Amino acid sequence: MSFENILCEVTDGVAVVTVNRPDKLNALNRATTGELDTCFASLAEDAATRVVVLRGAGEKAFVAGADIGEMADMKADEAESFARKGQAMLNRIENLGKPVIAAVGGFALGGGCELAMACSFRYAADNAKLGLPETGLGLIPGFGGTQRLPRLVGKGRALELVLTGGMISAKEAAEMGLVNKVFSQEDLMPAVMKVAAALAHKSSFTLRMALQAVGEGLEMTQDSGFHLEAALFGVCGSSEAAREGCTAFVEKRKPDFKNP
């Protein structure tokens, strides 16, 4: 795949998607948002891609936010359309059916923070700064931030971040559960790629079932979630992946999952 604002390379089952606008701190303009949507739509259908790593080019930013220059003169209907398109793109990432790991270095603000939150989980460099500064611009988060952040860190912490528009460090983000782990800048990508490689050797089918159980279960009552989990466990239990995994365990060898 060839794009103007992003890069995408697939090696050994791992796709590395890079937002490549370092001179603009990788800000999300309309073109970049559209390219990300197209890219992830393609990756969803690509059997060779089992895991996705999402990063920003350069050392200063993961994604510094939306392109404010495009937003300054929007009318209400234009702003709503812009938000809905951004939400649709992030929903595609969240519901890809494959693990997506955000490698967050430098600024992840506004739309960039929302982009990271749509990923399966987030690893951050120690120079990362995260936040939703939209209220300082007379706006609110529009790419799903008001919905995903409370689910990740709780209502009180989410409201503090949304209302104040303040930035937090990688360490603070890890303490509240917004990011999973923090690494030095030099160690971030090696750590992310190590986990991505390990996931790529698991059964793609099994990972998809696990993502579905957690993702859909969060929107249900706990009892309904238990029923969903049991149903998906049943589907997994009768799968070729389970037969190979359990047989390999008994035979004291590594499983060889026949991913497509």
C-alpha positions in Angstrom: 0.0 0.0 0.0 1.2 3.5 -0.9 0.1 6.7 0.8 1.2 10.3 1.1 0.8 10.7 4.8 1.3 7.3 6.3 3.6 4.3 5.8 2.7 0.7 6.1 5.0 -2.3 6.1 4.2 -5.9 6.8 6.9 -8.4 7.9 6.4 -11.8 9.4 2.7 -11.2 10.2 3.3 -7.8 11.8 2.2 -4.6 10.1 3.9 -1.4 11.2 1.7 1.7 10.4 3.5 5.0 10.8 1.8 8.4 10.7 4.4 10.2 8.6 4.0 14.0 9.0 6.8 14.8 11.4 7.0 18.4 10.2 3.4 18.8 11.5 4.0 16.6 14.6 1.9 14.0 12.7 -1.3 15.9 13.1 -4.4 14.3 11.7 -5.8 16.3 8.8 -8.6 15.0 6.6 -6.2 13.3 4.2 -4.4 11.5 6.9 -7.6 10.4 8.6 -8.8 9.0 5.3 -5.6 7.2 4.6 -5.6 5.6 8.0 -9.2 4.4 7.4 -8.2 2.9 4.0 -5.1 1.3 5.4 -6.8 -0.4 8.3 -9.7 -1.5 6.1 -7.1 -3.3 3.9 -5.2 -4.7 6.9 -8.5 -6.2 8.2 -8.8 -8.2 5.0 -5.1 -9.1 4.7 -4.6 -12.7 6.0 -0.8 -12.1 6.1 -1.3 -9.4 8.8 -1.9 -10.8 12.2 -0.9 -7.9 14.4 -0.6 -4.2 13.8 1.8 -1.7 15.5 0.8 2.0 15.2 3.4 4.7 15.7 4.3 8.3 14.7 7.3 9.4 12.7 10.1 11.2 14.4 10.9 11.6 18.1 8.6 14.5 19.0 5.1 13.1 18.5 3.0 10.0 18.2 0.2 12.2 16.9 -0.1 15.8 18.3 -3.8 16.1 17.5 -6.1 17.1 14.7 -5.0 19.8 12.3 -6.3 22.9 13.9 -5.9 24.9 10.7 -8.6 22.8 9.0 -11.0 23.2 12.0 -10.9 27.0 12.5 -13.8 28.0 10.2 -16.0 24.9 10.3 -19.7 25.3 10.6 -21.7 23.0 12.9 -22.7 20.4 10.3 -19.1 20.4 9.0 -17.7 19.9 12.5 -20.1 17.1 13.2 -19.3 15.3 9.9 -15.5 15.7 10.7 -16.1 14.1 14.1 -18.2 11.2 12.7 -15.6 10.4 10.1 -12.9 10.4 12.8 -15.0 8.2 15.1 -15.7 5.8 12.2 -11.9 5.5 11.5 -11.1 4.8 15.2 -14.0 2.3 15.5 -12.5 0.4 12.6 -9.2 0.2 14.5 -10.8 -0.8 17.7 -12.9 -3.5 16.0 -10.2 -4.7 13.6 -10.4 -8.3 14.9 -6.6 -8.2 15.3 -4.4 -6.8 18.1 -3.3 -3.2 17.5 -0.5 -1.9 19.7 0.1 1.8 20.0 3.7 2.8 20.4 3.4 6.3 21.9 6.4 8.5 21.9 6.3 12.3 22.4 3.0 14.1 22.2 -0.3 12.2 22.0 -2.8 15.0 22.3 -6.4 15.4 21.3 -7.0 13.2 18.3 -3.7 11.6 18.9 -4.7 10.5 22.4 -8.0 9.3 21.0 -6.2 7.3 18.3 -4.0 5.6 20.9 -7.1 4.8 23.0 -8.7 3.0 20.1 -5.8 0.5 20.0 -5.9 -2.8 21.9 -3.3 -1.5 24.3 -0.6 1.2 24.6 3.1 1.2 25.3 4.7 4.6 25.9 8.2 6.1 25.8 9.2 8.0 28.9 9.0 11.3 26.9 5.3 10.8 26.1 2.8 13.5 27.0 -0.9 12.6 26.7 -4.0 14.7 27.0 -7.2 16.0 25.6 -6.7 19.8 25.3 -9.8 20.6 23.3 -11.6 22.7 25.9 -8.8 25.2 25.6 -9.9 25.7 22.0 -13.6 26.0 22.8 -14.2 22.4 21.7 -14.7 19.0 23.3 -13.0 15.7 22.2 -14.8 14.6 19.0 -13.1 11.3 18.0 -14.5 9.2 20.9 -12.4 10.6 23.7 -15.3 11.4 26.0 -16.4 7.7 25.7 -13.2 5.7 25.7 -11.3 7.6 28.4 -13.9 6.9 31.2 -13.9 3.3 30.2 -10.1 3.1 30.6 -9.5 5.3 33.7 -12.9 5.9 35.3 -15.3 8.8 35.3 -13.5 11.1 37.8 -10.1 11.0 36.2 -11.6 11.3 32.7 -13.5 14.4 33.6 -10.4 15.9 35.2 -8.4 15.4 32.0 -11.3 16.5 29.7 -12.3 19.6 31.6 -8.9 20.9 32.5 -7.3 20.0 29.1 -4.1 19.3 30.9 -1.2 17.0 29.8 0.1 14.1 31.8 3.4 12.3 31.7 3.8 8.7 30.6 4.3 7.7 34.2 1.1 9.4 35.3 -0.7 7.8 32.3 0.6 4.3 33.4 -0.5 4.9 37.0 -4.1 5.6 36.0 -4.3 2.8 33.4 -4.2 5.0 30.2 -1.0 3.3 29.1 0.1 -0.3 29.9 3.9 0.1 30.3 6.5 2.8 30.0 10.0 2.3 28.4 12.9 4.5 27.6 12.8 6.1 24.1 15.4 3.7 22.9 13.7 0.6 24.2 10.1 1.4 23.2 10.0 0.0 19.7 12.1 -3.1 20.5 9.7 -3.9 23.3 6.6 -3.3 21.1 8.0 -5.4 18.3 8.9 -8.3 20.7 5.3 -8.4 22.0 3.9 -8.1 18.4 6.1 -11.0 17.2 4.9 -13.1 20.1 1.2 -12.3 19.2 1.8 -13.1 15.6 2.8 -16.6 16.5 -0.5 -17.2 18.3 -3.7 -18.4 16.6 -5.3 -15.4 14.8 -8.6 -17.1 15.3 -8.1 -17.3 19.0 -7.0 -13.7 19.3 -10.0 -12.6 17.4 -12.3 -14.5 19.8 -10.5 -12.9 22.8 -10.9 -9.4 21.4 -14.6 -10.0 20.7 -15.2 -11.4 24.2 -13.6 -8.3 25.9 -14.9 -5.7 23.5 -18.5 -6.8 23.3 -18.6 -7.9 26.9 -17.8 -4.4 28.1 -21.0 -3.2 26.6 -23.1 -5.9 28.4 -24.2 -6.7 31.9 -21.7 -9.0 33.6 -24.1 -12.0 33.4 -24.6 -11.4 29.6 -20.8 -11.2 29.3 -20.5 -14.6 31.0 -22.9 -16.1 28.4 -20.9 -14.5 25.6 -17.6 -15.8 27.0 -19.0 -19.3 27.4 -20.3 -19.3 23.8 -17.0 -18.1 22.4 -15.1 -20.6 24.6 -17.2 -23.3 23.0 -16.3 -22.1 19.5 -12.6 -22.0 20.4 -12.8 -25.4 22.1 -13.8 -27.1 18.9 -11.3 -25.3 16.8 -8.2 -26.6 15.1 -6.2 -24.0 17.1 -7.3 -25.6 20.4 -6.6 -29.1 19.2 -3.1 -28.0 18.1 -2.5 -26.0 21.3 -3.6 -28.7 23.7 -1.8 -31.4 21.8 1.4 -29.4 21.8 1.1 -28.8 25.6 0.7 -32.6 26.2 3.6 -33.4 23.9 5.8 -30.7 25.6 6.4 -28.8 22.3 5.6 -25.3 21.0 2.3 -25.2 19.1 2.4 -24.6 15.4 -0.8 -22.7 14.6 -1.7 -22.8 10.9 -2.6 -19.1 10.5 -3.8 -18.3 7.0 
